[in-house]
Amino acid sequence: MDRISVAGGNYIFRVLRSDPFLGAGPNVMEAAAVATPLSSSKVAGSQKPSASPSASPSPSPSRLWRPAAQRNMRNQWSKLLSSKDRWASAASEGRSHATSLVNAYLNQSYMPAMDLGALKDMPRIRQKACEKLARKQDMYGKLLVSSYKNMVLAVAELIKSARSIRCYLKGPIASPLAKFGENPEHENDLGDGGGIPVFSSFSISQFENLAQELVDMFVSELSLKRFLVVELLSIRHVEGQGQIGRLKWSDELYTGEFQDLTIANLLSKDYIEPTLPHISGQNPCRLSTKGDYLLSSDVLKVYLTAWISDVNIDTTRISDIFTIVEAETQIKLS
Amino acid sequence: METLVRKLQQKYRKVREDMGRWDELQSRLLSLVRSASSVIDRMQVLAETKNYGALRSIPGIREALLWKQMETLEIIFCSMRDTMKEFYGIVLSLEKIARDASQLVKGGSAQTSKQMKLQIGLWPNLAYFLDGLMSIYEMHQSDYVLKVSLVSSLTWNSSPSDIAAIIQLLIDQPNIPKDEAQAIFDIIFAEEIC
């Protein structure tokens, strides 16, 4: 960056510091015209005096992106919050379906030994009960997949919002229009508004980092939840039929799942199967090919506990993030 | 005399409010202990590697799950401690009521022991008024002490049978015989019952 634009930047910074809320006001905008969201010196060099409608020392009105970026920031963060809530409700639905599925399975496995009292003389009573419980398992399995699908979609929404935070210039360099997303129109446009605070102190990249931190937690939790869904849908096959007909990790759980997972970057590089879950700070997961374990009720209890635990989601940190953002953007998100 | 009795009955009404509050806290404490119990139960299952089934292929899952349950348990313990503080607040309030009543009677017009034993109409004598408040306070005080020791004996590695015993003692509140407390109120407010 050359000297002039540094000086200009400082000047703006002072103006904004004195009253950050004037960001959208006409006075500041005029003064703001000195600064540029493009951080490279090339831009400063490319500005021609004729591009400026005002007579301010440095001739770019490009600081006009700020009001739009503020609006966008508020929108994206409130979307992030609602997607997070969508996730939470899908996860809790999923939990209740998973519990019902496990209970139906356990009841079915207890059926042969169950004392039916007076009912035991009814013809084929046990068999009928087992068939009914098997149908229940099918039903809860389908419901579980639909909750999982909602979780995938919630994560896709989160990612979409997190990727719409960057602010790029639209049209010619000096144009006041901004666009939000991932792809710049201009080379060297980093989309971070030159690191200038959007509101009072956070730059676009700082907001983006917070959003990314949030997204990362949900993406890794989604992967663990998928693992559990696959296992829960396979419980009937662990005993009896063995591996025949058992769901594989590389099977799509619903049509279009893999396409949805690509958004979350959860598909392996060769796009053949989803990436395996892993706990942060730990080695990656390695699937054992054979189901060499007994499916006791304790194992199922661990599965359900793993479902509710949300091990990859740090709720305290999440509420901190939203508190920080609320304070910075001056809005109440929830 | 009549005004004094009315004032003392007023004290008993306050005691009744405190006891109502005590019952609310009691049910809150029980539900906390039950949640703690199910978390502890879950942790014992989670501690065993053999219970992980397919999840065994995810390194670190056991530690992560146990850690989460620990956190949950810590939150429950924290609310339990808060609830115990509120119980203590009630004990203090009951003590204050008993003390105030005693001052009201003895400090006022220097009652002789004869006057203390004097019974008028359906009302019990003044000594009974004071004793009743005192014994209600003592019941709650000793049950509070019991609760504190029960709650603090609950840890993440308590055995299921210990937990069951703790819950039973908490439910029973052996130091607060319900019928005894009720009998006191029946005598104090005898006129209202008739």
HADDOCK unambig.tbl for C-alpha pairs under 7 A between the chains (distance, minus, plus):
assign (segid A and resid 278 and name CA) (segid B and resid 58 and name CA) 6.23 0.50 0.50
assign (segid A and resid 279 and name CA) (segid B and resid 60 and name CA) 6.36 0.50 0.50
assign (segid A and resid 279 and name CA) (segid B and resid 61 and name CA) 6.70 0.50 0.50
assign (segid A and resid 282 and name CA) (segid B and resid 59 and name CA) 6.21 0.50 0.50
assign (segid A and resid 282 and name CA) (segid B and resid 60 and name CA) 6.08 0.50 0.50
assign (segid A and resid 283 and name CA) (segid B and resid 59 and name CA) 6.04 0.50 0.50
assign (segid A and resid 284 and name CA) (segid B and resid 59 and name CA) 6.93 0.50 0.50
assign (segid A and resid 285 and name CA) (segid B and resid 57 and name CA) 5.68 0.50 0.50
assign (segid A and resid 285 and name CA) (segid B and resid 58 and name CA) 4.53 0.50 0.50
assign (segid A and resid 285 and name CA) (segid B and resid 59 and name CA) 6.17 0.50 0.50
assign (segid A and resid 286 and name CA) (segid B and resid 57 and name CA) 5.55 0.50 0.50
assign (segid A and resid 286 and name CA) (segid B and resid 58 and name CA) 6.84 0.50 0.50
assign (segid A and resid 287 and name CA) (segid B and resid 57 and name CA) 5.75 0.50 0.50
assign (segid A and resid 288 and name CA) (segid B and resid 57 and name CA) 6.70 0.50 0.50
assign (segid A and resid 293 and name CA) (segid B and resid 53 and name CA) 5.63 0.50 0.50
assign (segid A and resid 295 and name CA) (segid B and resid 53 and name CA) 6.82 0.50 0.50
assign (segid A and resid 298 and name CA) (segid B and resid 45 and name CA) 6.42 0.50 0.50
assign (segid A and resid 298 and name CA) (segid B and resid 51 and name CA) 5.76 0.50 0.50
assign (segid A and resid 299 and name CA) (segid B and resid 51 and name CA) 4.52 0.50 0.50
assign (segid A and resid 299 and name CA) (segid B and resid 52 and name CA) 5.47 0.50 0.50
assign (segid A and resid 299 and name CA) (segid B and resid 53 and name CA) 5.82 0.50 0.50
assign (segid A and resid 302 and name CA) (segid B and resid 46 and name CA) 6.30 0.50 0.50
assign (segid A and resid 302 and name CA) (segid B and resid 51 and name CA) 6.75 0.50 0.50
assign (segid A and resid 302 and name CA) (segid B and resid 52 and name CA) 6.30 0.50 0.50
assign (segid A and resid 306 and name CA) (segid B and resid 65 and name CA) 6.56 0.50 0.50
assign (segid A and resid 309 and name CA) (segid B and resid 65 and name CA) 6.64 0.50 0.50
assign (segid A and resid 309 and name CA) (segid B and resid 68 and name CA) 6.34 0.50 0.50
assign (segid A and resid 311 and name CA) (segid B and resid 64 and name CA) 6.11 0.50 0.50
assign (segid A and resid 311 and name CA) (segid B and resid 65 and name CA) 6.48 0.50 0.50
assign (segid A and resid 311 and name CA) (segid B and resid 68 and name CA) 6.73 0.50 0.50
